[in-house]
Amino acid sequence: MERRTIGAAALETGAVGLGCMPMSWAYSASQQRGDRSLRTVHAALDAGSTLLDTADMYGPFTNELLVGRVLKERRRDAFVSTKVGLLVGDQHVVANGRPGYVKRACDASLRRLQTDVIDLYQLHRADPEVPVEETWGAMAELVGAGKVRALGLSAVGARASRRSGAHLYEGTIRQLERVQQVFPVSAVQAELSVWSPEALERLLPWCAARGVGFLAAMPLGNGFLSGTLTPGQGFEPDDVRARHPRFTAEMMAANQPVVAGLRRIAERHGPDTTPAQVALAWVLSRGRHVVAVPGAKRERWAVENADAVRLALSARDVAEVAGLPPARGSWD
């Protein structure tokens, strides 16, 4: 697989990674299978998707344990990215960016992952009660201690800023500029897909101008852009899409033209090309500093996603994607 370099630490990883969260968190617990998930991670590594993206809160903890079972056998094949800063309570998720907690959480993640170093350690969310510089400074000390190789910041939840009228990633950029003064940012993880292109306006250029890698989260729009979901199919209560405004039966029907457009482009590239691969190829075409991190629970999807690196979109393809109708359904 094509290799791409992540940020200041110049760490290399496959252009398409594997988001491990769906195997343990947010997507229908009844469909989660430990053995199947292990096979999926192995299949991704075999296909060159070396970046395994997880977090201590997924499960919580069970996702790191799952990844650790694979790393015990194949540490040299993997680029390990995990996150810190969120705790799962009885009814809600809370941030904790206290330096002492960050250091203890890192040690716990290392044990669960069965490794002695984390390639990319991401701040999942900034704690509003702790100056982000203090949290970042504690993370930087972990690099100095040899427990972590590079630092990143996750901005996947930045949609909340849109409700206040501010630009979607304005707060994220301010955080990045603050922590960059403490220790180099190697990567930013944020949502980027055909139906959620907001990062293109400010965040992606900010990263490109500073040599910061960009991990494109949810590049398949929570599975919608794969074309495998049907309007009105319904989701189990513990599936995040059951509460997502774009996954109501009405909005899924209204957004079918987006999938139809991806399918038309796929058909021009041959019968084996899928809408999901077109969606991923579009994300990868946004810059050499971009790594796509689609989630997958099954081997076939992990392999299909990895094969997207072989797809070279033409100028016509890119223009057609740009002309697709904007997605309907908003959190606002």
C-alpha positions as CSV (number, residue, x, y, z in Angstrom):
1,M,0.0,0.0,0.0
2,E,1.0,3.6,-0.6
3,R,2.7,5.0,2.5
4,R,2.2,8.5,3.9
5,T,4.1,10.5,6.5
6,I,2.5,11.8,9.6
7,G,3.7,15.2,10.8
8,A,6.6,16.5,12.7
9,A,7.7,13.1,13.9
10,A,7.9,11.9,10.3
11,L,6.2,8.6,11.1
12,E,5.1,6.5,8.1
13,T,1.8,4.6,7.9
14,G,-0.4,3.2,5.2
15,A,-2.6,5.8,3.4
16,V,-5.7,3.9,4.6
17,G,-5.9,2.9,8.2
18,L,-8.4,1.0,10.3
19,G,-10.8,2.6,12.7
20,C,-11.3,0.0,15.4
21,M,-14.0,1.7,17.4
22,P,-17.0,0.0,15.7
23,M,-15.8,-3.4,17.0
24,S,-16.4,-2.4,20.6
25,W,-18.3,0.9,20.8
26,A,-21.1,3.0,19.3
27,Y,-22.2,0.5,16.7
28,S,-24.7,-2.1,17.8
29,A,-23.2,-4.3,20.6
30,S,-25.3,-7.3,19.4
31,Q,-23.2,-7.4,16.2
32,Q,-19.8,-7.2,17.9
33,R,-17.9,-10.5,17.7
34,G,-14.4,-10.8,19.2
35,D,-13.1,-13.5,16.9
36,R,-14.5,-11.7,13.8
37,S,-12.9,-8.5,15.0
38,L,-9.5,-10.1,15.4
39,R,-9.7,-11.5,11.9
40,T,-10.7,-8.0,10.6
41,V,-7.6,-6.4,12.2
42,H,-5.3,-9.1,10.8
43,A,-6.9,-8.7,7.4
44,A,-6.3,-4.9,7.5
45,L,-2.7,-5.3,8.4
46,D,-2.2,-7.9,5.7
47,A,-3.7,-5.4,3.2
48,G,-1.3,-2.7,4.3
49,S,-3.6,-0.7,6.5
50,T,-1.0,-0.3,9.3
51,L,-2.6,2.5,11.3
52,L,-4.9,1.0,14.0
53,D,-6.9,3.7,15.6
54,T,-8.4,3.1,19.0
55,A,-9.0,4.8,22.3
56,D,-9.2,3.9,26.0
57,M,-12.8,5.0,26.2
58,Y,-14.0,2.6,23.5
59,G,-15.7,-0.1,25.4
60,P,-14.5,1.4,27.7
61,F,-11.1,-0.3,27.5
62,T,-12.2,-3.4,25.6
63,N,-11.2,-2.0,22.2
64,E,-7.6,-1.5,23.4
65,L,-7.6,-5.0,24.8
66,L,-8.8,-6.3,21.4
67,V,-6.1,-4.5,19.5
68,G,-3.5,-5.6,22.1
69,R,-4.2,-9.3,21.2
70,V,-3.2,-8.5,17.6
71,L,-0.2,-6.4,18.6
72,K,1.2,-9.2,20.8
73,E,1.7,-11.1,17.6
74,R,2.3,-8.3,15.0
75,R,3.6,-5.2,16.7
76,R,6.1,-4.6,13.9
77,D,3.3,-4.5,11.3
78,A,1.2,-1.9,13.0
79,F,1.2,1.9,13.6
80,V,-0.7,2.3,16.9
81,S,-2.8,5.3,17.6
82,T,-4.8,5.6,20.8
83,K,-6.4,8.5,22.7
84,V,-6.7,9.9,26.2
85,G,-8.9,12.5,27.9
86,L,-12.4,11.1,28.1
87,L,-14.0,9.0,30.8
88,V,-17.2,7.0,30.4
89,G,-19.7,7.6,33.3
90,D,-23.0,6.0,34.0
91,Q,-25.0,8.4,31.8
92,H,-22.4,10.6,30.0
93,V,-18.9,11.1,28.9
94,V,-16.6,13.6,30.8
95,A,-13.2,15.0,30.0
96,N,-10.2,14.6,32.2
97,G,-7.0,16.4,31.2
98,R,-5.3,16.5,34.6
99,P,-1.5,15.7,34.1
100,G,-1.4,12.9,36.7
101,Y,-4.4,11.2,35.1
102,V,-2.9,11.4,31.6
103,K,0.2,9.7,32.7
104,R,-1.6,6.9,34.6
105,A,-3.9,6.5,31.6
106,C,-1.0,6.1,29.2
107,D,0.5,3.3,31.4
108,A,-2.8,1.5,31.4
109,S,-3.2,1.8,27.7
110,L,0.3,0.4,27.2
111,R,-0.6,-2.6,29.3
112,R,-3.9,-3.2,27.4
113,L,-2.2,-2.8,24.1
114,Q,0.6,-5.1,25.1
115,T,3.3,-2.8,23.8
116,D,6.0,-0.6,25.2
117,V,5.4,2.4,23.0
118,I,2.4,4.2,21.4
119,D,3.1,5.6,18.0
120,L,0.6,8.4,18.1
121,Y,-1.1,9.5,21.4
122,Q,-4.1,11.8,20.8
123,L,-5.9,14.1,23.2
124,H,-9.4,12.9,22.7
125,R,-11.0,16.1,24.1
126,A,-9.6,19.1,26.0
127,D,-10.8,19.4,29.6
128,P,-12.5,22.7,30.1
129,E,-11.3,22.7,33.8
130,V,-7.6,22.3,32.9
131,P,-5.5,24.6,30.6
132,V,-4.8,22.6,27.5
133,E,-1.1,23.5,27.7
134,E,-0.9,21.5,31.0
135,T,-2.5,18.4,29.5
136,W,-0.3,18.7,26.4
137,G,2.8,19.2,28.6
138,A,2.1,15.9,30.4
139,M,1.7,14.2,27.1
140,A,5.0,15.7,25.9
141,E,6.7,14.2,29.0
142,L,5.5,10.8,27.9
143,V,7.4,11.3,24.6
144,G,10.5,12.2,26.6
145,A,10.0,9.0,28.7
146,G,9.9,6.9,25.5
147,K,6.4,5.8,26.1
148,V,4.9,7.7,23.1
149,R,6.5,8.6,19.8
150,A,4.2,11.5,18.6
151,L,1.3,13.6,19.8
152,G,-2.0,14.3,18.1
153,L,-5.3,16.1,18.8
154,S,-8.8,14.7,18.0
155,A,-11.4,17.2,16.8
156,V,-14.1,14.7,15.9
157,G,-16.5,16.3,18.3
158,A,-16.0,19.8,17.1
159,R,-19.5,20.0,15.6
160,A,-20.7,21.5,18.9
161,S,-19.1,24.8,18.0
162,R,-21.4,25.2,15.0
163,R,-24.4,25.5,17.4
164,S,-22.9,28.7,18.8
165,G,-22.5,30.3,15.4
166,A,-18.7,30.0,15.3
167,H,-16.9,28.3,12.5
168,L,-16.9,24.6,12.9
169,Y,-13.2,24.2,13.7
170,E,-12.4,27.7,15.0
171,G,-12.0,26.4,18.6
172,T,-9.9,23.5,17.4
173,I,-7.5,25.7,15.6
174,R,-7.1,27.9,18.6
175,Q,-6.3,24.9,20.7
176,L,-3.8,23.7,18.1
177,E,-2.0,27.0,18.1
178,R,-1.7,26.9,21.9
179,V,-0.4,23.4,22.2
180,Q,2.0,23.9,19.3
181,Q,3.9,26.3,21.5
182,V,4.4,23.5,24.0
183,F,5.3,20.5,21.8
184,P,4.9,19.8,18.1
185,V,1.5,18.5,16.9
186,S,2.1,15.5,14.6
187,A,-1.5,14.8,13.6
188,V,-5.1,16.1,13.8
189,Q,-8.0,13.7,13.6
190,A,-11.3,15.1,12.4
191,E,-14.3,14.2,10.3
192,L,-13.8,14.5,6.5
193,S,-15.9,12.9,3.9
194,V,-17.9,13.6,0.7
195,W,-20.9,14.5,2.8
196,S,-19.0,16.2,5.6
197,P,-16.3,18.4,3.9
198,E,-16.2,21.2,6.4
199,A,-12.6,20.5,7.4
200,L,-11.5,21.6,3.9
201,E,-12.2,25.2,4.6
202,R,-9.8,25.9,7.5
203,L,-8.5,22.9,9.3
204,L,-7.0,20.9,6.5
205,P,-5.1,24.0,5.1
206,W,-3.9,24.7,8.6
207,C,-2.4,21.2,8.9
208,A,-0.9,21.4,5.4
209,A,0.8,24.7,6.0
210,R,2.5,23.3,9.2
211,G,3.4,19.8,8.1
212,V,0.8,18.3,10.4
213,G,-0.8,15.0,9.3
214,F,-4.6,14.8,9.0
215,L,-6.4,11.6,10.0
216,A,-9.8,11.7,8.2
217,A,-12.3,10.2,10.6
218,M,-15.6,8.8,9.3
219,P,-14.6,9.1,5.7
220,L,-17.5,6.8,4.7
221,G,-20.1,8.9,6.6
222,N,-20.8,6.3,9.3
223,G,-21.3,3.7,6.6
224,F,-23.8,5.7,4.5
225,L,-21.4,6.4,1.6
226,S,-20.8,2.7,1.1
227,G,-24.2,2.4,-0.5
228,T,-25.0,-0.7,1.7
229,L,-27.6,1.0,3.9
230,T,-31.3,1.5,2.9
231,P,-33.7,4.2,4.1
232,G,-35.9,3.1,6.9
233,Q,-33.8,0.0,7.8
234,G,-33.6,1.1,11.4
235,F,-30.7,0.8,13.9
236,E,-30.5,-0.7,17.4
237,P,-30.8,1.7,20.3
238,D,-27.1,1.4,21.2
239,D,-26.1,2.3,17.6
240,V,-25.0,5.9,17.4
241,R,-26.8,6.2,14.0
242,A,-30.1,5.7,15.8
243,R,-29.7,9.3,17.1
244,H,-28.0,10.8,14.1
245,P,-30.1,13.3,12.2
246,R,-28.8,12.1,8.9
247,F,-30.0,8.5,9.6
248,T,-33.7,9.1,9.9
249,A,-35.7,7.3,7.2
250,E,-36.5,10.7,5.7
251,M,-32.9,12.0,5.6
252,M,-31.5,8.7,4.3
253,A,-33.9,8.9,1.4
254,A,-33.1,12.5,0.8
255,N,-29.4,11.8,0.7
256,Q,-29.6,8.9,-1.8
257,P,-28.4,11.2,-4.7
258,V,-25.0,11.5,-2.9
259,V,-24.6,7.7,-3.0
260,A,-25.9,7.5,-6.6
261,G,-23.3,10.0,-7.7
262,L,-20.5,7.9,-6.1
263,R,-21.9,4.8,-7.7
264,R,-21.9,6.4,-11.2
265,I,-18.2,7.3,-10.8
266,A,-17.4,3.8,-9.5
267,E,-19.1,2.2,-12.6
268,R,-16.7,4.1,-14.9
269,H,-13.8,2.5,-13.1
270,G,-15.0,-1.0,-13.6
271,P,-17.4,-3.5,-12.1
272,D,-15.3,-4.2,-9.0
273,T,-15.1,-0.6,-7.9
274,T,-17.5,0.4,-5.1
275,P,-19.0,3.7,-4.0
276,A,-17.0,3.3,-0.7
277,Q,-13.7,3.2,-2.6
278,V,-14.6,6.3,-4.6
279,A,-15.4,8.1,-1.3
280,L,-12.1,7.1,0.2
281,A,-10.2,7.9,-3.0
282,W,-11.7,11.4,-2.8
283,V,-10.5,11.8,0.8
284,L,-7.0,10.7,-0.1
285,S,-6.9,13.1,-3.0
286,R,-7.3,16.1,-0.6
287,G,-3.6,16.1,0.1
288,R,-0.5,13.9,0.7
289,H,-0.8,14.7,4.4
290,V,-4.2,13.0,4.6
291,V,-4.7,9.4,5.9
292,A,-8.2,8.0,5.7
293,V,-9.3,6.0,8.8
294,P,-12.6,4.2,8.0
295,G,-14.1,2.0,10.6
296,A,-14.8,-1.7,9.8
297,K,-16.1,-4.7,11.7
298,R,-15.7,-7.3,8.9
299,E,-12.7,-8.5,6.9
300,R,-14.3,-7.9,3.5
301,W,-14.9,-4.2,4.3
302,A,-11.3,-3.8,5.7
303,V,-9.9,-5.3,2.5
304,E,-12.2,-3.3,0.2
305,N,-11.2,-0.1,2.0
306,A,-7.5,-0.8,1.7
307,D,-7.9,-1.4,-2.1
308,A,-9.2,2.2,-2.4
309,V,-5.6,3.4,-2.7
310,R,-5.4,1.8,-6.1
311,L,-8.2,4.1,-7.4
312,A,-6.9,7.3,-9.1
313,L,-9.8,9.8,-9.6
314,S,-9.8,11.9,-12.8
315,A,-10.4,15.6,-12.9
316,R,-13.9,14.7,-14.1
317,D,-14.5,12.4,-11.1
318,V,-13.4,15.1,-8.7
319,A,-15.6,17.7,-10.4
320,E,-18.6,15.3,-10.2
321,V,-18.0,14.8,-6.5
322,A,-17.8,18.6,-6.0
323,G,-21.2,18.9,-7.8
324,L,-23.0,16.4,-5.6
325,P,-25.8,17.9,-3.5
326,P,-24.9,18.8,0.0
327,A,-25.9,16.3,2.6
328,R,-29.2,16.9,4.4
329,G,-29.7,16.4,8.1
330,S,-28.0,18.5,10.7
331,W,-27.1,18.5,14.4
332,D,-28.2,22.1,14.6
